[in-house]
Amino acid sequence: MQMSFIVTTYNVAPYVEKCLASVLEAARPGDEIIVVDDGSTDATPAMIRHLSRIRDVSPYVWVPIFLGTNTPGGVGIPANIGLRQARGGAVFFVDGDDWIEPKGFKEARRHFEASGDDVMLANYREFDEAMQAAKPPADAFRWGHLAGIDVSAPQPPADEGGRAPLERRLKALAMIAAPWRKFYLRAALETKGLRFAEGPFFFEDNPFHWDVCLGVDRIGFYNQIVCFHRVNRPGQTMMALDRNLLAFFDHYDAIVSRLPELDHDAAACRAQHAAAMDWLVQNMTWHLQRLDPVWYWDYAARAGRTLNGFDAQVWEEDVAPRFEGTAIGATAAQLRTASTAQVVILWQTAEHLKKSRQISDRLAQVETLVGDLQSIGQLTDRLETLRAQAEWEALRKLGLRQAKQG
């Protein structure tokens, strides 16, 4: 099966050569390599052109696309442009600052091609640019939750709507939404009309993830590392701590709008609404660890409106117990019951306490340093005294010697 690699780039000049080299190493003759540059203002476009000329890409279909100007939002528009261009039987997305692990990718690709799945989720590693170290992603533990699913066996019959069984959909939805960990059957995307959301917002891979997992007929899993995702680098979307995070609440609204109307007595329907609530609260966990205090009011107001819109029965019976005893569980309860002002005051107080502890720790460090300096000063004084005594003793002995000689 021919693969269409869709590589999206924006101001990733230090990383794009490694990215494209890994794609070439993982690709087979006849595969498409579609590079969509989203109006980079650094050397990225020049490097793409240079790499396309100097590398032996004759066995591949090389398709560079230069948009010329940066499109609104994140990867949505460039990714959709790549999808419109794609002609391969399968699709694999690559961020221009990431790289593929060729051996694991090839193994996972063979499994996907033999499976008949419409989409297959694989594993990956994060690479911390600041620490220069690789680590498992936050959802690595969820592979253990697949123990009850024999991912190598033929899938059970689809549900009454012709879609993947509910259990598989929910397991997939619980995984991190990243598109670059998945193998997609292009025909499934085309048949279902599945595309990224486009607009002046970021994190649009989340509603795409939900649309795919709820829309396709067959979902597979394969616990093999297929790529490395670079994090904690300058200029990265994930580094954005401002109003961009509010997009998650709009994405939640979009996700719920596509779900069947809530029926408390329909287990499958209720489970999907609970999963959407769970997804939002899980993401709020890392939002609040990074949120700039300048945006407390905006974030608390938006979060409060959304969480107050949760169905009370589903929240209290199906979702809230999962977060019992956690910081985000308490925060969600506050956002659902307290006013925005009360929540912000709590957050500001916690921030002040945090800064006070930091100041106290710094003062303790300064006091330790002062003590060390005083000890050094005392040692210096002692050494000066010993030096003076040594000089006086040397002069005394010299005087005695001269007296004897005289």
C-alpha positions in Angstrom: 0.0 0.0 0.0 1.4 3.4 -1.0 1.9 5.8 1.9 1.4 9.6 1.7 3.6 11.3 4.3 2.2 14.7 5.0 4.9 16.9 6.6 3.8 20.3 7.9 6.4 22.9 8.6 6.6 26.4 10.1 9.8 28.1 11.2 11.6 24.8 11.9 14.9 25.4 10.1 17.1 23.8 12.8 15.0 20.6 12.7 13.6 20.0 9.2 16.6 18.3 7.7 16.5 15.6 10.4 12.8 15.3 10.0 12.9 14.8 6.2 15.9 12.5 6.4 13.9 10.2 8.7 10.9 10.2 6.4 13.1 9.2 3.4 14.6 6.4 5.5 11.2 5.1 6.5 9.5 5.4 3.1 9.2 2.8 0.4 9.7 3.5 -3.4 6.5 4.9 -4.7 5.5 6.7 -1.5 4.5 10.3 -1.5 6.3 12.9 0.6 4.1 16.0 0.7 5.7 18.9 2.5 3.4 21.8 3.3 5.2 24.9 4.5 2.9 27.3 6.3 4.5 30.6 5.4 7.8 30.1 7.3 9.8 33.3 7.8 13.1 31.6 8.5 15.3 29.4 6.4 12.8 26.5 6.3 11.5 26.9 2.7 15.1 27.3 1.4 16.1 24.1 3.2 13.2 22.2 1.8 14.1 23.3 -1.7 17.7 22.5 -1.1 17.0 19.0 0.4 14.7 18.2 -2.5 17.5 18.9 -5.0 20.4 17.2 -3.3 18.7 14.0 -2.1 18.1 11.0 -4.2 14.3 11.1 -4.0 13.7 9.5 -7.4 12.0 6.4 -6.0 9.5 8.7 -4.2 6.9 11.2 -5.3 8.2 14.5 -3.8 5.5 17.2 -3.4 6.7 20.5 -1.8 3.9 23.1 -1.3 4.8 26.6 -0.1 1.8 28.6 1.1 3.8 31.9 1.2 2.0 33.3 4.2 1.1 31.9 7.6 -2.5 30.6 7.8 -4.8 31.3 10.7 -4.5 28.9 13.6 -2.2 25.9 13.8 -1.7 22.9 11.6 -5.4 22.5 10.4 -5.2 24.3 7.1 -1.8 23.0 6.0 -2.8 19.4 7.0 -6.0 19.6 5.0 -4.1 20.9 2.0 -1.8 17.9 2.3 -4.8 15.6 2.5 -6.3 17.1 -0.6 -3.0 16.5 -2.4 -2.5 12.9 -1.1 -3.0 10.0 -3.5 -1.6 7.1 -1.3 -3.7 4.4 0.1 -2.6 5.4 3.6 -1.7 8.6 5.3 0.8 9.4 8.0 1.3 13.0 9.4 4.7 14.3 10.5 5.4 17.6 12.3 8.4 19.3 10.7 10.4 19.4 14.0 9.7 15.7 14.8 11.4 12.7 13.3 10.3 9.1 12.5 11.9 6.0 14.1 12.4 4.0 10.8 12.6 0.5 12.3 9.6 0.8 14.5 7.6 2.7 11.8 8.2 0.0 9.2 7.1 -2.7 11.6 4.0 -0.8 12.6 3.2 -0.1 8.9 3.3 -3.8 8.1 0.9 -4.5 10.9 -1.4 -1.7 9.8 -1.4 -2.9 6.2 -2.3 -6.5 7.3 -5.0 -5.4 9.8 -7.6 -3.9 7.6 -8.0 -1.1 10.1 -9.3 2.4 9.1 -7.0 4.0 11.7 -4.3 2.5 13.9 -2.8 4.2 17.0 0.9 3.5 17.6 3.2 4.6 20.4 5.8 7.4 20.4 8.4 9.2 22.6 8.7 12.8 23.5 12.1 14.5 23.1 12.6 17.4 25.5 14.6 19.9 23.6 15.7 21.8 26.7 16.8 18.6 28.6 18.0 16.8 25.4 16.4 13.7 26.7 13.6 11.3 25.5 10.7 10.3 27.7 7.4 8.4 27.4 4.3 10.5 26.7 1.8 11.2 29.4 -0.6 8.5 28.2 2.0 5.7 28.1 0.2 4.0 31.0 -2.9 3.6 28.9 -1.3 0.8 26.8 -1.8 -1.3 29.9 -5.5 -0.6 29.8 -5.7 -2.4 26.5 -5.0 -5.7 28.2 -8.6 -6.7 27.8 -8.5 -6.1 24.1 -6.6 -8.7 21.9 -5.2 -6.1 19.5 -3.7 -8.8 17.3 -7.0 -10.7 16.9 -9.7 -9.9 14.3 -12.0 -7.1 15.5 -15.4 -8.0 16.8 -18.5 -7.0 14.8 -19.1 -3.3 14.5 -21.9 -1.7 16.4 -25.4 -1.0 15.1 -24.2 2.1 13.3 -21.5 0.2 11.5 -18.7 1.8 13.5 -15.9 0.4 15.6 -17.1 -1.2 18.9 -17.7 1.3 21.7 -14.9 -0.2 23.9 -12.3 0.5 21.2 -13.6 4.0 20.5 -13.4 4.9 24.1 -9.9 3.4 24.5 -8.7 5.4 21.5 -10.4 8.6 22.7 -8.5 8.4 26.0 -5.1 8.4 24.1 -3.4 11.7 23.4 -5.0 13.2 20.3 -1.8 13.7 18.2 -2.3 12.8 14.5 1.4 11.9 14.0 1.0 8.7 16.0 -1.6 7.3 13.7 -1.8 5.4 10.5 -4.9 6.4 8.5 -6.6 4.6 5.6 -7.2 7.5 3.2 -10.4 6.0 1.8 -11.9 6.0 5.3 -11.0 9.7 5.7 -12.5 10.5 2.3 -15.6 8.4 2.7 -16.4 10.0 6.1 -15.3 13.5 5.0 -12.9 13.7 8.0 -10.8 16.9 8.0 -9.1 19.1 10.6 -11.1 22.1 11.9 -9.9 25.3 10.4 -10.0 28.7 12.1 -8.0 31.2 14.2 -7.4 28.7 17.0 -4.8 26.0 17.9 -4.9 22.4 19.2 -7.2 21.5 16.3 -5.9 18.0 16.3 -8.3 17.3 19.3 -11.7 17.6 17.4 -10.1 15.7 14.5 -9.1 12.9 16.8 -12.7 12.7 18.1 -14.2 12.8 14.6 -11.9 10.0 13.5 -12.4 7.8 16.5 -16.2 8.2 16.5 -16.6 8.0 12.7 -14.4 5.2 11.3 -15.4 1.5 11.2 -12.3 -0.2 12.4 -9.8 1.1 15.1 -6.5 -0.7 15.8 -3.7 -0.3 18.3 0.0 -1.3 18.0 2.4 -0.6 20.9 5.4 0.2 18.8 7.4 3.5 18.9 7.1 5.1 15.4 8.3 8.6 16.0 9.8 11.1 18.4 7.9 14.3 19.1 9.9 17.3 20.1 8.7 19.3 23.1 9.8 22.3 25.1 11.4 24.2 22.2 11.1 27.9 21.6 8.2 29.0 19.4 6.2 25.7 19.8 2.4 25.9 20.1 2.5 23.8 23.2 4.5 26.6 24.9 1.6 29.0 24.4 0.1 29.8 27.8 -2.3 32.6 26.9 -5.7 32.7 25.3 -4.9 29.8 22.9 -5.8 27.5 25.8 -9.4 28.7 25.6 -9.7 26.9 22.3 -10.1 23.6 24.3 -13.6 24.8 25.5 -14.6 25.6 21.9 -13.3 22.2 20.9 -15.3 20.5 23.6 -18.5 22.3 22.4 -17.7 21.1 18.9 -17.1 17.5 20.0 -20.4 17.4 22.0 -22.4 18.9 19.2 -21.4 15.8 17.1 -22.5 13.3 19.7 -26.0 11.8 19.8 -28.3 13.7 22.1 -27.7 12.6 25.7 -29.9 9.7 26.8 -29.2 8.7 30.4 -30.6 5.2 29.7 -28.5 4.5 26.6 -25.2 3.3 27.9 -23.2 3.9 24.7 -24.5 7.5 24.4 -23.9 8.3 28.0 -20.4 6.8 27.9 -19.4 9.1 25.0 -20.7 12.2 26.8 -18.8 11.1 29.9 -15.6 10.6 27.9 -15.9 14.1 26.5 -16.2 15.6 30.0 -13.3 13.4 31.1 -11.2 14.6 28.1 -11.7 18.3 28.9 -10.9 18.0 32.6 -7.8 15.9 31.9 -6.6 18.6 29.6 -7.3 21.3 32.2 -4.9 19.5 34.5 -1.9 20.7 32.4 -3.5 24.0 31.5 -3.5 25.1 35.1 0.0 23.9 35.7 1.2 26.4 33.0 -1.5 29.1 32.8 -0.1 32.6 33.1 -1.9 34.4 36.0 -2.7 37.3 33.7 -5.3 35.0 32.1 -6.9 33.7 35.3 -10.1 35.7 34.9 -10.6 34.8 31.2 -9.9 31.1 31.8 -11.9 30.8 34.9 -14.9 32.5 33.3 -14.8 30.3 30.2 -14.1 27.1 32.2 -16.9 27.9 34.6 -19.5 28.3 31.8 -18.5 25.1 30.2 -18.3 22.9 33.3 -21.7 24.3 34.5 -23.1 23.1 31.3 -22.1 19.5 32.1 -25.1 17.2 32.6 -25.2 17.0 36.4 -26.1 13.3 36.6 -23.4 12.1 34.2 -20.8 14.4 35.9 -21.6 13.3 39.4 -22.1 9.6 38.8 -19.7 8.8 35.9 -17.0 11.4 35.8 -16.4 13.2 39.1 -15.5 9.9 40.9 -12.6 9.4 38.6 -11.0 12.7 39.8 -11.9 12.3 43.5 -9.0 13.3 45.7 -7.1 15.1 42.9 -6.3 18.8 42.5 -8.2 19.1 39.2 -11.2 17.3 40.7 -11.4 20.0 43.5 -10.8 22.8 40.9 -13.6 21.4 38.7 -15.9 21.3 41.7 -15.0 24.9 42.5 -15.6 26.0 38.9 -19.1 24.4 38.9 -20.2 25.8 42.2 -18.3 29.0 43.0 -18.3 32.4 41.2 -15.5 33.3 38.9 -14.2 35.9 41.4 -14.0 33.3 44.2 -12.1 30.9 42.0 -9.7 33.5 40.8 -9.1 34.7 44.3 -8.2 31.1 45.3 -5.8 30.8 42.3 -4.2 34.1 43.0 -3.8 33.2 46.7 -2.2 29.9 45.7 0.1 31.8 43.3 1.1 34.3 46.0 1.8 31.4 48.4 3.9 29.7 45.7 5.9 32.9 45.1 6.2 33.5 48.9 7.7 30.0 49.2 10.0 30.7 46.3 11.1 34.0 48.0 11.5 32.2 51.3 13.6 29.5 49.6 15.6 32.2 47.9 16.2 34.1 51.1 17.3 30.9 52.8 19.8 30.4 50.0 21.0 34.0 50.4 21.3 33.5 54.1 23.3 30.3 53.5 25.5 32.2 51.1 26.0 35.1 53.5 26.9 32.6 56.2 29.4 31.0 53.8 30.8 34.5 52.9 31.1 35.3 56.6 32.9 32.0 57.2 35.2 32.8 54.2 35.7 36.3 55.6 36.7 34.9 59.0 39.0 32.5 57.3 40.5 35.3 55.3 41.1 37.3 58.5 42.7 34.3 60.1 45.0 33.8 57.1 45.9 37.5 57.2 46.8 37.3 60.8 48.9 34.2 60.2 50.6 35.9 57.3 51.4 39.0 59.4 52.7 36.7 62.2 54.9 34.8 59.8 56.2 38.1 58.3 57.0 39.5 61.8 58.7 36.2 62.8 60.8 36.2 59.6 61.8 39.8 60.2 62.6 39.1 63.8 64.8 36.2 62.8 66.5 38.3 60.1 67.2 41.0 62.7 68.7 38.5 65.1 70.9 37.1 62.3 72.1 40.5 61.3 72.9 41.4 64.9 75.0 38.3 65.3 76.9 39.0 62.1 77.5 42.6 63.1 
